[in-house]
């Protein structure tokens, strides 16, 4: 039985967002790479600039050990809707530097807060995918005055995964295994059964490995109790989840909605798994844009 909150998928504003995003024949967002010096680390970021004047900024964090390529479809769609999207290669990824030992998610959250300060932003929206959503929630908890809203993709943490133990770790941690095995692991852990084989193969071929960074993030996650990040502060939160997500089962979002009530906007995507930003980028972007339109930074000051 579908969660009643999925009615948002039928709202007129959401459908309008999908139509506007789908109607774009060519993405106009300008994409650049830059390095942000935050003192204790230098973080490489990918920026998608909107043509809109005074566009609001979204800080995007990939999942476990992942680089900004995870946002290759999603970020330009959001930028073309009038936002500036800044995706962060966290410490040890894509040339980014910084200490990797004995960290917690609070350390990674402080990196995000420092970027907001260096960019001279009063506030930013946060977008976190998989493990990145946990760090985003810590940012909102530790630095509430810097955060206008949080959008979470594949928000797990409470309900146990439905995947076989160790399979996702093999996929993301063992670069030397054959592509055919990577495909099978990706299919079982990240993608919906409805997703095309071609997209899964593309993901496998493009998968990059940052083992030191992934170990650091995993240890930081284990060093940070769930109760320190689960609530994600007190501000508005969007949760977009794939109905077929086995790694972060959609029961996580349902429990958050039940616990935090009207703070939470919950969107369930049919035919999507843990990698919904690759599987359903237009629908995911439409949900995010519709949510952000209701939580403008100017209104949150």
N, C-alpha and C positions, 0 to 999 in steps of 0.2 A: 504494500500500500504506500503510495507516495506521500511524503510529508506535505502538509497543507501549505507550508511556506513556499512551495514551488509555484504558487499562483503568481509570484512576481514575474515568472517567465512570460505570463500572458498580459502583463500590464502594458498599457499603450506606450508609455515612455520607453520601456525596455524594447518593445518591438520597433519603435522609431529608431532607437540606437542601432539595432541590428540592420535595419534598412539603410541607414546612413553609412554605416561602416561597410556593408556589403556592396553598396553602390559605387564605392571608390574604385576606379579602374586602375589607378596608379597611386602608390603611397607617396605623399609629398613631404613627409617628415625628413628633416635633414639629420643625418647620423654622423656623429663625430666621436673620437676617443680622446680622453684627456686624463691626466694624472692629478689627483687631489692630495696635497701634502697636509696631513693632519698632525704633524709633529712626530708622534711615536710610530707612524706608518705612512707609507705612500700607496694610495689605492688607485688603481686604474679603473676608470668608469667609462661606460658607453652612454652617450647622450643622444636622445631623439628630441629634436626641437620642433615645437609647433610653430605654425605661421601666425598664430593668434598672439596679439599683444598682451603683455602681463599674464602669460599663461601660468597656471599653478604647477608646482613641481611634485612629482611622484618619485620617491626613492624605492627602487626595486631590488630585492634580494633573491638570488637563486636558491635552489635546494642544496642538499648535502654535497659538498665538494664541487659544486657546479659553477660554471662560468656564465657570463652574460649572454652567451649564445642561446640559453634556454628561453630568452625573451625575444628571439629574432622575429617571430610572427606577432606576438602580443604587443610589444612596446610600440612599433610604428603605427599599429591600429589605434592605440590609445592616444599617441601623439597627434595623429591626424584628426582626432576629435577635440583638439584644443589644449593638450597638456604637454608639459615637458617631462620626459621620462628619463631618469638617471639610474641605470642598472650598475651595480657595484660588483667588480671582481674583488672578493674579500681576500684577506691576507693569504699569501702563498699561491694565488691564482692569477694567471695571465700577467705576470710581472709585478703584481702587488706585493708589498713588503710588510713586515711587522712580525713581532714575536708570536710564536705558535705554541709555546709550551705553557701548561698550567693555567689555561684560560677558562673563563665561564662565558655564558651567553651575555652576561653583563658587559664583558670586555668588547665583544663584537657589537653590542648595542651602543656602546660609547663611541665606537668608530662611526656609526651612522649619525649620531648626534653631532660629532665633530664635523662631518661633511656638511650637515645643515648649517653649522656655524660658519665654516670656511666660505660657503656659498652665500653667506649673509642673508639667509632665509629666516623669516620669523617663525614660519611653520611649514611643514611639508606633509603630504599624504604618504603613507607607507604601503608597499605592496610586497608581500612575502609568499614565496612558493615553497611548499614542503618544509624542510628545516628552516628556510628563510622566514617562514611565518612565525616561528618561535622567537627568533631574534627580533622580528618586528614587534611582537607583543612585549618583549622586554623593553624595547625602546619606548613604547607607549606607557609602560609602567614606570620606568626610571626617569623619563624626560617628557612628561605629559604636556608641558607648555610648548614643546616643539612639534607636536603631532596633531594634525587636523582630523585624520581618520586612518583606519587600517583596512586594507583589503587582503584577504587571505585566500590562497589557492591551495587546495589539498591540505586542509588544516587537521592534522592528526594529533596524537599525543596521549589521549586518554584511553581510547578503545584499541585493543590489540589488533595488529595487522592480520589479514586473512591469508597472507602469502606464506610460503614455506620459509622457515627461519634460515637466514644466511644467503638466500638467493639474490636479494637486492644488493647485499654487500659484495657478492661475487661480481655482479654486473658492473657496479661502480668502482670496485677496487682492484680487479684483476684484468689489466689491459691485455695480457697475453692469451686469453682464451679465444677460441675461434669465433668468427663473426656469427656463424650459425648458432653456436651456443648462446652468444650474447643476444641474438634475436629471440631465442626461446625464453631466456630469462627476462628480457624486456617485455615480451608479450605477456608473460605470467604476472609480472610485478607492477608495470607502469601503464599498460594500455588496455583499453576496452576491447572486448572480443569483436566489436563492430568497427574498430579502426583498421584501415587498410594495411596490408603487409608492406606496401611500399613506404608508408610513413614510418613504420617501425624499423625497416631496414635503413632508411635515411638517418634516423636517430642513432642507430648502432654505428653506422659509418662515420658520423660526425662526432661521436662521443669522445670527449677529451678527459684525461686523467690528471688529477692534482692530488696525489696520495698524501703528502704531508698536510695539506690544507684540510683534506677530508678527515684525517685522523684528529687534527686539532679541533675541528668543528664537532666531531663526534664526542671527543672528551669534554669539550665545553658544554655540550648538551647534557652529558652524564653528570657534570659538576654542578648543574643548575636544577634544583628541584622544580617539579611541575608547578607547584603552587606559587612559584615566583614569576611565572609567565603566562599561565593558563588564561587568566582573565583579560590580559592585554589592556590594562589600564581601565579607564571608565568611559572612554569616548565611543563614537559610532564605529561599528565593525561590520564589514561585509565578509561572508564566507561563501565562496564558490566551490562546489564539490561535484566530482563526477559520481554518478550513480553506480558506476562499475569500478570505483576505486577500491582496490584490495589492500593497498599499502596504508592509506589513511581512510578507513571505512567511513561512509557518510553518517554513521551513527555519531561520530564526533561532533559534527555540525548540529545535529538534532539535539544532542545533549547541551551544547553551548546555547542554543536558542532557548531551550527549556530553562537553563540556569540563569541566563542574563536577559531574557525577554526582549523588550523593544530596542535595546542596544544593538541587537544582532539582525542583520538582513541576510537571509539564507536563500541561496539559489542552488538548485539541483539541476545538473546538466545530464540529460539522457545521452547514451552512447559515448560517454567520456570516462576515462580512468584517472590515474594519478598525474598523467601528462597532459591534462586538458588544455593547457596553453599551446600545445602543439596539435592536439587532436581537434579542438573546437576553439580556435583563436578568436573568431569573430563573435561567437556567442559569449565567450569569457570576457572579451573586451567590452561588449555591449553591457554586460552586467556591471562591470567596473565603472564604466562611464555614466550609466544611469545612477549608480550609487553616489559617485562623486558630485554629480550635479545637485544632489540634495544636501551635500556637506561641504560647501565652498569654504575656502580658507578665510575669506573676508568675514563670513558669518560666524566663524568659530573664535574670532579674536575677542 
